[in-house]
Amino acid sequence: MRQPSPQLENLAYRVIGAAIEVHQVLGAGFLEEVYHKALREEFLIRGIPYEFEHPAKVHYKGRSVGEGKLDFLVGDSLIVELKAVQNLTPIHEAQVLSYLKMTHYPLALLINFNVPLLKDGIKRIILSS
């Protein structure tokens, strides 16, 4: 398992802080799109660099066969995927793991805003070798 760099860990910490602020202000119960917009605003306020709906090519045997979209690519190396669901399921984790495999980035945050305490809705997913 490739461990994220200290710089990437710091970036993840900043993203989690921004997500906590959004959750403290809005709480649970909104559609995912609302959290996307609010988190983009919070990233701007905090000076966190990001791309929204970053394209990620899917390759099969060396050929491009499609494209996925990452909710956020933060700082050119951290995938952030948002959900607003009752419970995170294995398919949500599989989606994020697929994004890590497609991009070869080492770390992703899967954040579910539909929880009373946001710390219970955050899952770190690390790409294993």
MMTF fields as JSON, N, C-alpha, C and O atoms, coordinates in Angstrom:
{
  "mmtfVersion": "1.0.0",
  "mmtfProducer": "UNKNOWN",
  "numBonds": 515,
  "numAtoms": 516,
  "numGroups": 129,
  "numChains": 1,
  "numModels": 1,
  "chainsPerModel": [1],
  "groupsPerChain": [129],
  "chainIdList": ["A"],
  "bondAtomList": [4, 2, 8, 6, 12, 10, 16, 14, 20, 18, 24, 22, 28, 26, 32, 30, 36, 34, 40, 38, 44, 42, 48, 46, 52, 50, 56, 54, 60, 58, 64, 62, 68, 66, 72, 70, 76, 74, 80, 78, 84, 82, 88, 86, 92, 90, 96, 94, 100, 98, 104, 102, 108, 106, 112, 110, 116, 114, 120, 118, 124, 122, 128, 126, 132, 130, 136, 134, 140, 138, 144, 142, 148, 146, 152, 150, 156, 154, 160, 158, 164, 162, 168, 166, 172, 170, 176, 174, 180, 178, 184, 182, 188, 186, 192, 190, 196, 194, 200, 198, 204, 202, 208, 206, 212, 210, 216, 214, 220, 218, 224, 222, 228, 226, 232, 230, 236, 234, 240, 238, 244, 242, 248, 246, 252, 250, 256, 254, 260, 258, 264, 262, 268, 266, 272, 270, 276, 274, 280, 278, 284, 282, 288, 286, 292, 290, 296, 294, 300, 298, 304, 302, 308, 306, 312, 310, 316, 314, 320, 318, 324, 322, 328, 326, 332, 330, 336, 334, 340, 338, 344, 342, 348, 346, 352, 350, 356, 354, 360, 358, 364, 362, 368, 366, 372, 370, 376, 374, 380, 378, 384, 382, 388, 386, 392, 390, 396, 394, 400, 398, 404, 402, 408, 406, 412, 410, 416, 414, 420, 418, 424, 422, 428, 426, 432, 430, 436, 434, 440, 438, 444, 442, 448, 446, 452, 450, 456, 454, 460, 458, 464, 462, 468, 466, 472, 470, 476, 474, 480, 478, 484, 482, 488, 486, 492, 490, 496, 494, 500, 498, 504, 502, 508, 506, 512, 510],
  "bondOrderList": [1, 1, 1, 1, 1, 1, 1, 1, 1, 1, 1, 1, 1, 1, 1, 1, 1, 1, 1, 1, 1, 1, 1, 1, 1, 1, 1, 1, 1, 1, 1, 1, 1, 1, 1, 1, 1, 1, 1, 1, 1, 1, 1, 1, 1, 1, 1, 1, 1, 1, 1, 1, 1, 1, 1, 1, 1, 1, 1, 1, 1, 1, 1, 1, 1, 1, 1, 1, 1, 1, 1, 1, 1, 1, 1, 1, 1, 1, 1, 1, 1, 1, 1, 1, 1, 1, 1, 1, 1, 1, 1, 1, 1, 1, 1, 1, 1, 1, 1, 1, 1, 1, 1, 1, 1, 1, 1, 1, 1, 1, 1, 1, 1, 1, 1, 1, 1, 1, 1, 1, 1, 1, 1, 1, 1, 1, 1, 1],
  "groupList": [{"groupName": "MET", "atomNameList": ["N", "CA", "C", "O"], "elementList": ["N", "C", "C", "O"], "formalChargeList": [0, 0, 0, 0], "bondAtomList": [1, 0, 2, 1, 3, 2], "bondOrderList": [1, 1, 2], "singleLetterCode": "M", "chemCompType": "L-PEPTIDE LINKING"}, {"groupName": "ARG", "atomNameList": ["N", "CA", "C", "O"], "elementList": ["N", "C", "C", "O"], "formalChargeList": [0, 0, 0, 0], "bondAtomList": [1, 0, 2, 1, 3, 2], "bondOrderList": [1, 1, 2], "singleLetterCode": "R", "chemCompType": "L-PEPTIDE LINKING"}, {"groupName": "GLN", "atomNameList": ["N", "CA", "C", "O"], "elementList": ["N", "C", "C", "O"], "formalChargeList": [0, 0, 0, 0], "bondAtomList": [1, 0, 2, 1, 3, 2], "bondOrderList": [1, 1, 2], "singleLetterCode": "Q", "chemCompType": "L-PEPTIDE LINKING"}, {"groupName": "PRO", "atomNameList": ["N", "CA", "C", "O"], "elementList": ["N", "C", "C", "O"], "formalChargeList": [0, 0, 0, 0], "bondAtomList": [1, 0, 2, 1, 3, 2], "bondOrderList": [1, 1, 2], "singleLetterCode": "P", "chemCompType": "L-PEPTIDE LINKING"}, {"groupName": "SER", "atomNameList": ["N", "CA", "C", "O"], "elementList": ["N", "C", "C", "O"], "formalChargeList": [0, 0, 0, 0], "bondAtomList": [1, 0, 2, 1, 3, 2], "bondOrderList": [1, 1, 2], "singleLetterCode": "S", "chemCompType": "L-PEPTIDE LINKING"}, {"groupName": "LEU", "atomNameList": ["N", "CA", "C", "O"], "elementList": ["N", "C", "C", "O"], "formalChargeList": [0, 0, 0, 0], "bondAtomList": [1, 0, 2, 1, 3, 2], "bondOrderList": [1, 1, 2], "singleLetterCode": "L", "chemCompType": "L-PEPTIDE LINKING"}, {"groupName": "GLU", "atomNameList": ["N", "CA", "C", "O"], "elementList": ["N", "C", "C", "O"], "formalChargeList": [0, 0, 0, 0], "bondAtomList": [1, 0, 2, 1, 3, 2], "bondOrderList": [1, 1, 2], "singleLetterCode": "E", "chemCompType": "L-PEPTIDE LINKING"}, {"groupName": "ASN", "atomNameList": ["N", "CA", "C", "O"], "elementList": ["N", "C", "C", "O"], "formalChargeList": [0, 0, 0, 0], "bondAtomList": [1, 0, 2, 1, 3, 2], "bondOrderList": [1, 1, 2], "singleLetterCode": "N", "chemCompType": "L-PEPTIDE LINKING"}, {"groupName": "ALA", "atomNameList": ["N", "CA", "C", "O"], "elementList": ["N", "C", "C", "O"], "formalChargeList": [0, 0, 0, 0], "bondAtomList": [1, 0, 2, 1, 3, 2], "bondOrderList": [1, 1, 2], "singleLetterCode": "A", "chemCompType": "L-PEPTIDE LINKING"}, {"groupName": "TYR", "atomNameList": ["N", "CA", "C", "O"], "elementList": ["N", "C", "C", "O"], "formalChargeList": [0, 0, 0, 0], "bondAtomList": [1, 0, 2, 1, 3, 2], "bondOrderList": [1, 1, 2], "singleLetterCode": "Y", "chemCompType": "L-PEPTIDE LINKING"}, {"groupName": "VAL", "atomNameList": ["N", "CA", "C", "O"], "elementList": ["N", "C", "C", "O"], "formalChargeList": [0, 0, 0, 0], "bondAtomList": [1, 0, 2, 1, 3, 2], "bondOrderList": [1, 1, 2], "singleLetterCode": "V", "chemCompType": "L-PEPTIDE LINKING"}, {"groupName": "ILE", "atomNameList": ["N", "CA", "C", "O"], "elementList": ["N", "C", "C", "O"], "formalChargeList": [0, 0, 0, 0], "bondAtomList": [1, 0, 2, 1, 3, 2], "bondOrderList": [1, 1, 2], "singleLetterCode": "I", "chemCompType": "L-PEPTIDE LINKING"}, {"groupName": "GLY", "atomNameList": ["N", "CA", "C", "O"], "elementList": ["N", "C", "C", "O"], "formalChargeList": [0, 0, 0, 0], "bondAtomList": [1, 0, 2, 1, 3, 2], "bondOrderList": [1, 1, 2], "singleLetterCode": "G", "chemCompType": "PEPTIDE LINKING"}, {"groupName": "HIS", "atomNameList": ["N", "CA", "C", "O"], "elementList": ["N", "C", "C", "O"], "formalChargeList": [0, 0, 0, 0], "bondAtomList": [1, 0, 2, 1, 3, 2], "bondOrderList": [1, 1, 2], "singleLetterCode": "H", "chemCompType": "L-PEPTIDE LINKING"}, {"groupName": "PHE", "atomNameList": ["N", "CA", "C", "O"], "elementList": ["N", "C", "C", "O"], "formalChargeList": [0, 0, 0, 0], "bondAtomList": [1, 0, 2, 1, 3, 2], "bondOrderList": [1, 1, 2], "singleLetterCode": "F", "chemCompType": "L-PEPTIDE LINKING"}, {"groupName": "LYS", "atomNameList": ["N", "CA", "C", "O"], "elementList": ["N", "C", "C", "O"], "formalChargeList": [0, 0, 0, 0], "bondAtomList": [1, 0, 2, 1, 3, 2], "bondOrderList": [1, 1, 2], "singleLetterCode": "K", "chemCompType": "L-PEPTIDE LINKING"}, {"groupName": "ASP", "atomNameList": ["N", "CA", "C", "O"], "elementList": ["N", "C", "C", "O"], "formalChargeList": [0, 0, 0, 0], "bondAtomList": [1, 0, 2, 1, 3, 2], "bondOrderList": [1, 1, 2], "singleLetterCode": "D", "chemCompType": "L-PEPTIDE LINKING"}, {"groupName": "THR", "atomNameList": ["N", "CA", "C", "O"], "elementList": ["N", "C", "C", "O"], "formalChargeList": [0, 0, 0, 0], "bondAtomList": [1, 0, 2, 1, 3, 2], "bondOrderList": [1, 1, 2], "singleLetterCode": "T", "chemCompType": "L-PEPTIDE LINKING"}],
  "groupTypeList": [0, 1, 2, 3, 4, 3, 2, 5, 6, 7, 5, 8, 9, 1, 10, 11, 12, 8, 8, 11, 6, 10, 13, 2, 10, 5, 12, 8, 12, 14, 5, 6, 6, 10, 9, 13, 15, 8, 5, 1, 6, 6, 14, 5, 11, 1, 12, 11, 3, 9, 6, 14, 6, 13, 3, 8, 15, 10, 13, 9, 15, 12, 1, 4, 10, 12, 6, 12, 15, 5, 16, 14, 5, 10, 12, 16, 4, 5, 11, 10, 6, 5, 15, 8, 10, 2, 7, 5, 17, 3, 11, 13, 6, 8, 2, 10, 5, 4, 9, 5, 15, 0, 17, 13, 9, 3, 5, 8, 5, 5, 11, 7, 14, 7, 10, 3, 5, 5, 15, 16, 12, 11, 15, 1, 11, 11, 5, 4, 4],
  "groupIdList": [1, 2, 3, 4, 5, 6, 7, 8, 9, 10, 11, 12, 13, 14, 15, 16, 17, 18, 19, 20, 21, 22, 23, 24, 25, 26, 27, 28, 29, 30, 31, 32, 33, 34, 35, 36, 37, 38, 39, 40, 41, 42, 43, 44, 45, 46, 47, 48, 49, 50, 51, 52, 53, 54, 55, 56, 57, 58, 59, 60, 61, 62, 63, 64, 65, 66, 67, 68, 69, 70, 71, 72, 73, 74, 75, 76, 77, 78, 79, 80, 81, 82, 83, 84, 85, 86, 87, 88, 89, 90, 91, 92, 93, 94, 95, 96, 97, 98, 99, 100, 101, 102, 103, 104, 105, 106, 107, 108, 109, 110, 111, 112, 113, 114, 115, 116, 117, 118, 119, 120, 121, 122, 123, 124, 125, 126, 127, 128, 129],
  "secStructList": [7, 7, 7, 7, 7, 2, 2, 2, 2, 2, 2, 2, 2, 2, 2, 2, 2, 2, 2, 2, 2, 2, 2, 2, 2, 2, 7, 1, 7, 1, 7, 2, 2, 2, 2, 2, 2, 2, 2, 2, 2, 2, 2, 2, 2, 2, 6, 7, 7, 3, 3, 3, 3, 3, 3, 3, 3, 3, 3, 3, 6, 6, 3, 3, 3, 3, 3, 3, 3, 3, 3, 3, 3, 3, 6, 6, 6, 3, 3, 3, 3, 3, 3, 7, 1, 1, 1, 7, 7, 2, 2, 2, 2, 2, 2, 2, 2, 2, 2, 2, 2, 2, 2, 7, 7, 1, 3, 3, 3, 3, 3, 3, 7, 1, 1, 1, 1, 4, 4, 4, 4, 3, 3, 3, 3, 3, 7, 7, 7],
  "xCoordList": [0.844, 0.0, 0.894, 1.766, 0.661, 1.431, 0.853, -0.315, 1.653, 1.177, 1.172, 2.111, 0.119, 0.068, 1.19, 1.589, 1.686, 2.75, 2.221, 1.009, 3.107, 2.664, 1.904, 0.961, 2.308, 1.611, 0.181, -0.75, 0.016, -1.32, -2.168, -3.359, -1.573, -2.297, -2.756, -3.87, -1.902, -2.268, -3.426, -4.34, -3.393, -4.473, -5.782, -6.837, -5.71, -6.898, -7.46, -8.675, -6.58, -6.992, -7.746, -8.776, -7.232, -7.882, -9.244, -10.198, -9.33, -10.598, -11.622, -12.784, -11.195, -12.109, -12.594, -13.772, -11.713, -12.121, -13.163, -14.123, -12.985, -13.956, -15.292, -16.348, -15.248, -16.477, -17.208, -18.436, -16.463, -17.082, -17.781, -18.884, -17.156, -17.784, -19.09, -20.096, -19.082, -20.305, -21.384, -22.541, -21.013, -21.99, -22.511, -23.692, -21.648, -22.1, -23.099, -24.041, -22.894, -23.797, -25.094, -26.178, -24.994, -26.18, -26.843, -28.062, -26.05, -26.599, -26.877, -26.461, -27.582, -27.938, -29.275, -30.017, -29.577, -30.91, -31.048, -32.137, -29.98, -30.06, -29.613, -29.032, -29.896, -29.417, -27.911, -27.343, -27.287, -25.834, -25.361, -24.314, -26.124, -25.758, -25.573, -24.693, -26.384, -26.268, -24.914, -24.258, -24.504, -23.213, -22.051, -21.025, -22.211, -21.185, -20.973, -19.843, -22.07, -21.97, -21.406, -20.557, -21.868, -21.391, -19.909, -19.16, -19.488, -18.08, -17.193, -16.078, -17.672, -16.899, -16.713, -15.623, -17.764, -17.659, -16.652, -15.837, -16.716, -15.805, -14.358, -13.442, -14.146, -12.795, -12.27, -11.107, -13.119, -12.705, -12.337, -11.308, -13.168, -12.917, -11.583, -10.833, -11.287, -10.075, -8.85, -7.761, -9.036, -7.911, -7.442, -6.253, -8.37, -8.041, -8.239, -9.353, -7.176, -7.295, -8.037, -7.786, -8.952, -9.733, -10.2, -10.222, -10.569, -11.301, -12.587, -12.565, -13.702, -14.999, -15.322, -15.092, -15.856, -16.202, -15.024, -15.153, -13.892, -12.659, -12.799, -13.141, -12.542, -12.658, -11.517, -10.372, -11.853, -10.858, -11.122, -12.185, -10.168, -10.337, -10.26, -9.473, -11.102, -11.101, -10.386, -10.746, -9.364, -8.613, -8.831, -8.949, -8.88, -8.976, -7.931, -7.999, -6.973, -5.893, -5.24, -4.984, -4.979, -4.263, -5.105, -4.579, -6.394, -7.269, -8.301, -8.819, -8.587, -9.601, -10.981, -11.326, -11.77, -13.106, -14.211, -15.381, -13.848, -14.863, -14.229, -13.012, -15.1, -14.625, -15.532, -16.755, -14.919, -15.656, -15.452, -14.616, -16.215, -16.046, -15.88, -16.743, -14.747, -14.502, -15.271, -15.227, -15.975, -16.653, -15.655, -15.882, -14.555, -13.5, -12.141, -11.909, -11.258, -9.838, -9.213, -9.205, -8.694, -8.172, -6.649, -6.029, -6.064, -4.611, -3.916, -2.777, -4.547, -3.966, -3.656, -2.968, -4.141, -3.787, -4.755, -4.571, -5.762, -6.698, -8.097, -8.653, -8.656, -10.021, -10.975, -10.765, -12.022, -13.058, -14.396, -14.79, -15.083, -16.375, -17.423, -17.287, -18.474, -19.532, -20.749, -21.061, -21.423, -22.701, -23.622, -23.175, -24.917, -25.928, -26.954, -28.072, -26.543, -27.337, -27.518, -26.81, -28.479, -28.726, -27.507, -27.119, -26.909, -25.719, -24.784, -25.229, -23.487, -22.52, -22.547, -22.644, -22.462, -22.507, -21.213, -20.43, -20.989, -19.786, -19.681, -18.572, -20.803, -20.737, -20.177, -19.493, -20.457, -19.879, -18.362, -17.625, -17.909, -16.468, -15.828, -14.724, -16.519, -15.999, -15.864, -14.904, -16.819, -16.755, -15.487, -14.759, -15.234, -14.064, -12.775, -11.801, -12.759, -11.578, -11.306, -10.151, -12.355, -12.189, -11.569, -10.702, -12.003, -11.411, -9.921, -9.111, -9.567, -8.149, -7.353, -6.255, -7.905, -7.212, -7.076, -6.039, -8.118, -8.093, -7.035, -6.366, -6.89, -6.033, -4.656, -3.721, -4.53, -3.29, -2.981, -1.846, -3.964, -3.769, -3.806, -4.498, -3.083, -2.968, -4.109, -4.295, -4.873, -5.826, -7.112, -7.104, -8.218, -9.522, -10.279, -10.087, -11.136, -12.066, -13.475, -13.887, -14.207, -15.616, -16.384, -16.267, -17.173, -17.825, -19.331, -19.856, -20.028, -21.486, -22.014, -21.778, -22.726, -23.233, -24.541, -24.988, -25.16, -26.458, -26.297, -26.854, -25.523, -25.271, -25.343, -25.087, -25.693, -25.735, -24.361, -24.248, -23.313, -21.933, -21.108, -21.009, -20.519, -19.824, -18.661, -18.361, -18.003, -16.875, -17.318, -16.507, -18.6, -19.129, -19.408, -19.662, -19.362, -19.638, -18.408, -18.528, -17.224, -15.99, -15.234, -14.97, -14.899, -14.127, -12.902, -13.02, -11.742, -10.48, -10.244, -10.335, -9.942, -9.666, -8.289, -8.034, -7.411, -6.033, -5.856, -6.291, -5.216, -4.934, -3.832, -2.738, -4.13, -3.095, -2.358, -2.907, -1.125, -0.269, -0.739, -0.135],
  "yCoordList": [-1.177, 0.0, 1.246, 1.405, 2.096, 3.335, 4.373, 4.744, 4.833, 5.802, 7.212, 7.596, 7.979, 9.365, 10.195, 9.955, 11.16, 12.046, 12.948, 13.126, 13.52, 14.478, 15.668, 16.174, 16.108, 17.22, 16.825, 17.614, 15.598, 15.119, 14.941, 15.253, 14.447, 14.309, 15.681, 15.816, 16.693, 18.048, 18.567, 19.205, 18.298, 18.716, 18.027, 18.661, 16.73, 15.991, 16.589, 16.712, 16.957, 17.589, 18.894, 19.163, 19.7, 20.971, 20.736, 21.467, 19.726, 19.399, 18.941, 19.343, 18.106, 17.643, 18.83, 18.891, 19.769, 20.97, 21.768, 22.262, 21.899, 22.617, 21.878, 22.504, 20.553, 19.756, 19.856, 19.935, 19.852, 19.994, 21.344, 21.426, 22.394, 23.719, 23.72, 24.254, 23.132, 23.051, 22.295, 22.715, 21.187, 20.379, 21.117, 21.008, 21.861, 22.614, 23.696, 23.973, 24.305, 25.373, 24.804, 25.283, 23.788, 23.268, 22.095, 21.934, 21.273, 20.062, 19.013, 19.148, 17.971, 16.875, 17.17, 18.05, 16.424, 16.475, 17.125, 17.106, 17.7, 18.321, 17.338, 16.293, 17.696, 16.909, 17.082, 18.088, 16.104, 16.117, 17.392, 17.942, 17.851, 19.05, 20.272, 21.096, 20.396, 21.522, 21.471, 22.499, 20.29, 20.141, 20.39, 20.944, 19.984, 20.305, 21.813, 22.296, 22.544, 24.008, 24.648, 25.536, 24.206, 24.778, 24.474, 25.336, 23.264, 22.913, 23.691, 24.075, 23.925, 24.762, 26.156, 26.723, 26.711, 28.036, 28.012, 28.923, 26.967, 26.871, 26.689, 27.241, 25.928, 25.8, 27.16, 27.485, 27.954, 29.298, 30.167, 30.842, 30.151, 30.944, 30.557, 31.42, 29.257, 28.757, 28.689, 28.313, 29.051, 28.999, 27.591, 27.364, 26.648, 25.258, 25.059, 25.215, 24.719, 24.557, 23.269, 22.216, 23.366, 22.194, 22.307, 23.388, 21.164, 21.093, 20.345, 19.319, 20.847, 20.205, 19.357, 19.778, 18.162, 17.207, 16.98, 17.059, 16.7, 16.452, 15.162, 14.122, 15.212, 13.999, 13.023, 13.424, 11.744, 10.69, 9.579, 8.959, 9.333, 8.333, 6.91, 6.608, 6.055, 4.632, 3.915, 4.074, 3.12, 2.38, 0.881, 0.364, 0.211, -1.245, -1.755, -1.463, -2.508, -3.055, -1.97, -2.151, -0.839, 0.236, 1.153, 2.089, 0.901, 1.74, 2.443, 1.873, 3.681, 4.447, 3.911, 3.818, 3.559, 2.998, 3.817, 3.436, 4.919, 5.745, 6.776, 6.951, 7.449, 8.518, 8.616, 8.541, 8.782, 9.052, 10.498, 11.195, 10.946, 12.314, 12.268, 11.774, 12.797, 12.903, 14.114, 15.173, 13.982, 15.158, 16.298, 17.401, 16.024, 17.023, 16.363, 15.254, 17.062, 16.749, 17.939, 19.052, 17.701, 18.785, 18.745, 17.707, 19.894, 20.01, 19.056, 18.664, 18.677, 17.792, 16.383, 15.646, 15.976, 14.623, 13.987, 12.825, 14.7, 14.161, 14.101, 15.12, 12.898, 12.72, 12.911, 12.356, 13.698, 13.891, 13.58, 14.237, 12.584, 12.159, 12.408, 11.941, 13.149, 13.479, 12.601, 12.194, 12.32, 11.615, 12.298, 12.972, 12.107, 12.547, 11.417, 11.534, 10.327, 9.104, 8.652, 9.105, 7.752, 7.269, 6.542, 6.755, 5.684, 4.937, 4.771, 4.552, 4.876, 4.517, 2.998, 2.271, 2.533, 1.097, 0.669, 1.515, -0.629, -1.091, -0.572, -0.385, -0.339, 0.162, 1.586, 1.948, 2.394, 3.743, 3.657, 4.395, 2.758, 2.57, 2.014, 2.417, 1.087, 0.518, 1.597, 1.591, 2.518, 3.623, 4.443, 4.752, 4.787, 5.613, 4.834, 5.392, 3.57, 2.748, 2.655, 2.673, 2.557, 2.559, 3.864, 3.861, 4.981, 6.278, 6.307, 6.814, 5.763, 5.717, 4.874, 5.257, 3.73, 2.867, 3.547, 3.426, 4.263, 4.947, 6.04, 6.237, 6.744, 7.936, 7.677, 8.445, 6.605, 6.271, 7.27, 7.328, 8.045, 8.91, 8.031, 7.013, 8.397, 7.501, 7.576, 6.642, 8.672, 8.875, 9.508, 10.374, 9.052, 9.661, 9.803, 9.032, 10.801, 10.982, 10.781, 11.438, 9.875, 9.65, 10.279, 9.843, 11.31, 12.087, 12.033, 12.463, 11.502, 11.453, 12.532, 12.481, 13.503, 14.612, 14.295, 15.087, 13.167, 12.863, 12.069, 10.982, 12.64, 12.027, 13.116, 14.284, 12.745, 13.758, 14.362, 15.574, 13.529, 13.98, 13.658, 12.495, 14.669, 14.43, 13.453, 12.718, 13.431, 12.493, 11.054, 10.21, 10.767, 9.426, 9.178, 8.043, 10.231, 10.099, 10.221, 10.286, 10.254, 10.415, 9.094, 8.473, 8.686, 7.456, 7.774, 8.31, 7.44, 7.582, 6.279, 5.195, 6.396, 5.212, 5.396, 6.381, 4.435, 4.497, 3.443, 2.301, 3.833, 2.901, 1.95, 2.378, 0.657, -0.322, -0.714, -0.655, -1.109, -1.437, -2.68, -3.093],
  "zCoordList": [0.0, 0.0, 0.0, 0.854, -0.95, -1.068, -0.113, -0.228, 0.813, 1.797, 1.203, 0.507, 1.475, 1.005, 1.63, 2.77, 0.886, 1.367, 2.477, 2.599, 3.285, 4.306, 3.699, 4.306, 2.514, 1.86, 1.496, 1.658, 1.004, 0.656, 1.907, 1.897, 2.977, 4.247, 4.749, 5.255, 4.61, 5.014, 4.169, 4.692, 2.879, 1.995, 2.386, 2.414, 2.689, 3.119, 4.407, 4.561, 5.322, 6.58, 6.299, 6.917, 5.368, 5.013, 4.356, 4.621, 3.51, 2.85, 3.884, 3.83, 4.818, 5.87, 6.696, 7.047, 7.011, 7.737, 6.975, 7.568, 5.665, 4.836, 4.82, 4.908, 4.708, 4.694, 6.031, 6.064, 7.124, 8.448, 8.56, 9.102, 8.059, 8.09, 7.3, 7.769, 6.116, 5.304, 6.066, 6.088, 6.688, 7.418, 8.652, 8.98, 9.335, 10.51, 10.118, 10.859, 8.957, 8.512, 7.938, 8.271, 7.082, 6.393, 7.099, 7.026, 7.783, 8.376, 7.318, 6.168, 7.716, 6.81, 6.146, 6.583, 5.083, 4.51, 3.147, 2.572, 2.61, 1.29, 0.215, 0.508, -1.033, -2.156, -2.307, -1.882, -2.907, -3.102, -3.807, -3.465, -4.778, -5.545, -4.646, -4.898, -3.613, -2.679, -1.974, -1.81, -1.563, -0.885, -1.847, -1.452, -3.11, -4.117, -4.182, -4.114, -4.313, -4.451, -3.191, -3.269, -2.043, -0.781, -0.566, -0.107, -0.892, -0.698, -1.671, -1.317, -2.877, -3.814, -3.229, -3.313, -2.638, -2.007, -0.86, -0.719, -0.046, 1.102, 0.635, 1.244, -0.427, -0.983, -1.429, -1.192, -2.072, -2.506, -1.309, -1.32, -0.289, 0.923, 1.549, 2.006, 1.569, 2.233, 1.31, 1.743, 0.055, -0.878, -1.194, -1.418, -1.212, -1.528, -3.031, -3.531, -3.752, -5.207, -5.563, -4.978, -6.529, -6.915, -8.358, -8.948, -8.903, -10.163, -9.861, -9.18, -10.358, -10.151, -11.379, -12.512, -11.141, -12.193, -13.144, -14.366, -12.541, -13.295, -14.107, -13.546, -15.422, -16.239, -15.96, -15.752, -15.961, -15.749, -16.757, -16.74, -17.623, -18.683, -18.129, -17.231, -18.693, -18.37, -19.512, -20.679, -19.164, -20.172, -20.004, -18.893, -21.137, -21.162, -22.143, -23.337, -21.646, -22.472, -23.322, -24.513, -22.671, -23.33, -24.199, -24.802, -24.272, -25.106, -24.234, -23.273, -24.585, -23.862, -24.232, -25.41, -23.204, -23.449, -22.789, -22.833, -22.188, -21.549, -20.65, -20.609, -19.935, -19.064, -17.845, -17.955, -16.695, -15.471, -15.083, -15.658, -14.11, -13.607, -12.101, -11.375, -11.646, -10.215, -9.707, -10.333, -8.585, -8.03, -7.888, -8.386, -7.21, -7.029, -7.187, -6.707, -7.861, -7.802, -7.095, -7.622, -5.913, -5.077, -5.128, -4.899, -5.431, -5.437, -6.388, -6.13, -7.455, -8.476, -8.001, -8.708, -6.818, -6.377, -5.381, -5.019, -4.936, -3.943, -4.547, -4.956, -4.596, -5.082, -3.91, -2.832, -4.127, -3.116, -3.779, -4.743, -3.261, -3.781, -2.705, -1.574, -3.065, -2.111, -2.325, -3.444, -1.228, -1.243, -0.243, 0.685, -0.455, 0.502, 0.575, 0.074, 1.208, 1.251, 2.695, 3.594, 2.904, 4.26, 4.818, 5.967, 3.999, 4.414, 3.229, 2.102, 3.489, 2.463, 2.317, 3.306, 1.089, 0.819, 0.127, -0.306, 0.022, -0.68, -2.12, -2.621, -2.787, -4.165, -4.208, -5.166, -3.189, -3.125, -2.985, -3.64, -2.134, -1.953, -3.22, -3.586, -3.895, -5.141, -6.213, -6.984, -6.264, -7.219, -6.99, -7.933, -5.745, -5.422, -5.66, -6.164, -5.309, -5.565, -7.07, -7.495, -7.862, -9.323, -9.79, -10.665, -9.217, -9.569, -9.229, -10.005, -8.073, -7.696, -8.691, -9.096, -9.082, -10.04, -11.399, -12.05, -11.833, -13.13, -13.164, -14.178, -12.06, -12.035, -11.438, -11.67, -10.674, -9.951, -8.83, -8.356, -8.407, -7.246, -5.996, -5.99, -4.945, -3.794, -2.774, -1.995, -2.769, -1.671, -2.174, -3.048, -1.598, -1.87, -0.558, 0.382, -0.52, 0.593, 0.059, -0.897, 0.678, 0.379, 1.53, 2.675, 1.224, 2.281, 2.099, 1.071, 3.102, 3.107, 4.053, 5.261, 3.495, 4.292, 5.009, 5.839, 4.711, 5.311, 6.609, 6.766, 7.529, 8.834, 9.901, 9.607, 11.151, 12.213, 12.511, 12.699, 12.556, 12.788, 11.552, 11.16, 10.937, 9.676, 9.817, 8.876, 10.971, 11.128, 10.896, 10.517, 11.12, 10.875, 9.393, 8.99, 8.586, 7.158, 6.282, 5.059, 6.883, 6.11, 6.067, 7.097, 4.87, 4.683, 3.829, 2.727, 4.348, 3.601, 2.853, 3.428, 1.575, 0.774, 0.145, -0.549, 0.4, -0.087, -1.173, -1.02, -2.27, -3.357, -2.918, -2.551, -2.959, -2.618, -3.893, -4.993, -3.724, -4.885, -5.591, -6.581]
}
